[in-house]
Amino acid sequence: MLSTAELEHYRTKGYVVPDYVLPEGVLNDMRQAYARLIERNPDISPDFMLGPHLDNPGTQGVKGAEEWLEFATHPDLITMAAELIGEDIILWGTTIFGKPAHNGKETPWHQDGDYYPIRPLETLSIWIPLDDVTAENGPMRFIPGSHRQRKIFSHHWEENPDLTINLVCDEQHFDASTAEDLLLKAGQVSYHDVYMIHGSLANNTSHRRAAFVVRLMPASSHYDHQLGEKIGEKHAAHDYGRRPLFLVSGKDANGNNNFEIGKGG
């Protein structure tokens, strides 16, 4: 489904926005499912909800539903993912970022992979906006090409109440003037590499900017639940030691992934 130019864009810049839009019916179903998710979880901020695809809540306690697993594994999304990371694919996480109206906080430049218990570290993120993303409502921003060294750069702790996270990538590793904003219509999708340096601006508009994020890993890597338990000592809400894995395409090429942990009552 991806053109030669799109594949090259991903290899060179670390992200791609395919010439594709989710069917309108699927997008509407996602919006309605998000409203139900918020209603089911009144004590959890809609700005950040982990694992909506799980009906067996993790540490954050989000009461999810299987419909989000169906959204995350839509055949078109997995087909495009396979062209980027191979046919053997494991889904290990989903997140919803609500980015509500008048959210004065921004997400600083950072990399995600430092605290993922995946070895070797390889992950593909699918980013699906439920609302139009504009220059004013807090778009995600990428530093193109920052993935190419295949390394996690040094970060520092920044105590700042105006930031959504406090671990910030050290500025010597990137040039912010090269940043590219991810401006999308609702239902478009983007794919980006785990080593990508990224962030987002504050949403100062009167409109929400919600997005559904799907985390996929090539099944040639190992999701190490024991390592996840150790990482969880610092990132308890993410429940890395109990994350259930779903083989959504191909086979477990690594052979060490455990598909029983985190499932059941």
N, C-alpha and C positions, 0 to 999 in steps of 0.2 A: 504493500500500500504506500510505501514511502518512495519518493523519486530518488534518483541518483544525487540530485542537488541537495535534497533534504538530508540524506545520509551523510553527505560530505559536510553539510552545515553542522550536524551533530558532532561529527568527529573533530571538526576544526574549532567550533565555538563551545561545545559542551552542552548544547541544548538545541531543540528544534520545535517549531510549531508546524505540524503537518497541514497540508491542504485538506482539512477534514473538520466536520462539525458533527457532534453527537445528534442523533435523531431528536427532533423536537419533543416527541413523546417521552423519551428517556430523560431529557433535561427536566421536563415538567414533573416527572415522577421523582426525580432527585430533589427538586425544590419542595415537593409535598412531603417527602420522606424526612427532609431536614426539619420542617415544621413539626412533624410528629416526634422527631428525635429530641427537639428542644422541649416539647411538651412533656415527654417521658422523663426528662432529666432537668427538673426545675432548679436543682441545687448546683448544677455544673454550668460554668460560663460557656455560652455558645461561641465565644471567641476562639476556644481551643478545646476540641473534643477528640479524645483518642479512641481508636478502635470501634467506630460505629458499626463495623461489619460483624461484631461479636455479640452474640446473645448471652455469652458467659462473661460478665464484666471483668475487666482487669483492675489494676490498682486504682485507677482514676474513677472507676465505678460507672462508666457510661453504659447505660442500658441500650444496647444496639439492636440491630435487626439484620436478618439474612439478606434483605433487599440490597444493603450496601455492599455485600460480597458479590451480588449479581452485577451491580453497577461497576465495581472494581474489576470484574473479570469479563466485561463486555467483549465479545469476540473481536471487534475491530481494534480495541485498545490492546489486547494481548497479541494480535497479529502484528501490529506496528512495533510493540515491545520486542517481539521475537526477532525482528529485523535489526534491532539495536544490540541485544544482549544474548541472542541465541534462542533455540527452541525450548530449552530446559529452564523453566521459570518457577520460582516460588514467590508467593505473596506473603509478606511477613508483617505488614502494617498498613493502616489507613488513618488519616487524620482529617478533621474539618477545621478550617480556620475561618471564623465568622466575620472577622474584620468589620465590626459594627460601625454604624454612622458616628461621626464625631469622635472617633478613636484617635486620641492625640499621641499615641505611642508609635514609634517606628521600630523595625527590626534591624539591628546593625549588621554590618558585613560579617559573615561567618561561614563556616562549613559544618554540615551535619554529621559527617561520618566519624568524627572523633569518638563518639560514644555509641556507635553501632557495633554489636558483638558478632560481626560477620568477617570471616577470614577465608581467603583474602578478601579485603574490603572492596566489594563491588555492589552497587545498588543503582537502580533506575527509578526516578520519581516521575509519576504522571500527575500533572497539575490541571485540574478541571474547574474553571470558574462557573459558579451558579448564577453570577451576575456579571454584567459588563465591567471590564477592568479599564479604567481611564487613568490619565496622568495625574488626576486629582484625588482619586480614592484609594491610594496606597498600593500601587502595582508592585509586584515582585521585580527585582532588578538583578541582573546577572553581570558578572565580570567575565566577558567572553574569553575563552582559552585558558581560564584559570584551572581547568581540570587536567591539563595536558601533562603536568609533572607527576600525576598520580600520587600525590602526597597530601597529608594533612599539615597545614602550615601552623606556625605558632599563633596562639591567641592570648589575650589578656582579659582580666576581670575588670569590668567598668560598672561601678555602682551609680546607676543613673535611673531615676524613677520614670523617665520618659522613654525608656527602652523596654521592649518586650522580653529580651534576654540580656544577660550580662556578660556573656563570653563573646569577645569581639576579636576578629582577625586582625593581627598586627599589620599596620598600614604599609610596611615595606614590601609586602607580598603582592600588592595589586595597585593599580592606578584607577581611582574612582572616576576619573574623567572619561574612561572607556566604557562605563556602565551602559547597559542596554535595558530599557524598560520593557516588561512583558505586558503589552496592551492587547487584550483579547476581548472578543465578544463572548457572551455566555454560551457555553456548549463547545467552544473551541477547546483544544487540549495542547499542552506542551509537555515535552519530555526533557529531563535534565539529569546530568551525571552527578554522582555522589560527591565528587571532589570539587564541584562548582562552588566558587565563592558567590554568595548571594545575600540579599537583604530585601527590605521593603520600606516604603515611606508610610507616614501616618495617613490615616483616612480622615480628612477634615471636612468631608462632604456630608450631606444629609441622607446618603444612601449606603446601604450595606455593600460589602464586597466579599462575599463568601466564596470559598473554594474547597473542593474535595481533593485530597492528595492520596495517591496510591503508591506504596513502596514495594517494588519488585526486586528480587535478586536472582542472578543466574544460579541455577542449581549445581553448578560446578563449585560454588563457594559453600562454606559451612556456617550455619547460624548456630553459634556456640551458646547454648542456654546457660551453662555454668559461668562463662565469662559475663553473660548478661546479668546474672545474679550479683556479681561483683560490681559491675557498672551501675546496677540498680541501687547500690548504697548511696550514690550521689544523685541519681536520677530516678528516684523511687516511683514517681507517678507514671513513668513510661513502661514499667513492668517488663523490662527486657528479658528477665529470667523465666517468664511464663508466657511469652508470646507464642500463640499457636501459628503453625506454618501450614500453608495450603499450596500443594503442588498443582499449579494451574495450567501447565503445559509441559509435555515431555516427561522426563524421568529425573530422579534424584541422582545426578551425575556424580556428586561428591560421595554419596553413600553414607554419610554420617548425620544427616539431618533427621531430627526427631519430629514426627508429625502427630504425635499423641499428646505432647505437653500442651497444657492450656485448654484442652478440649474436654467436653463433658461437664457434668454437674459439679 
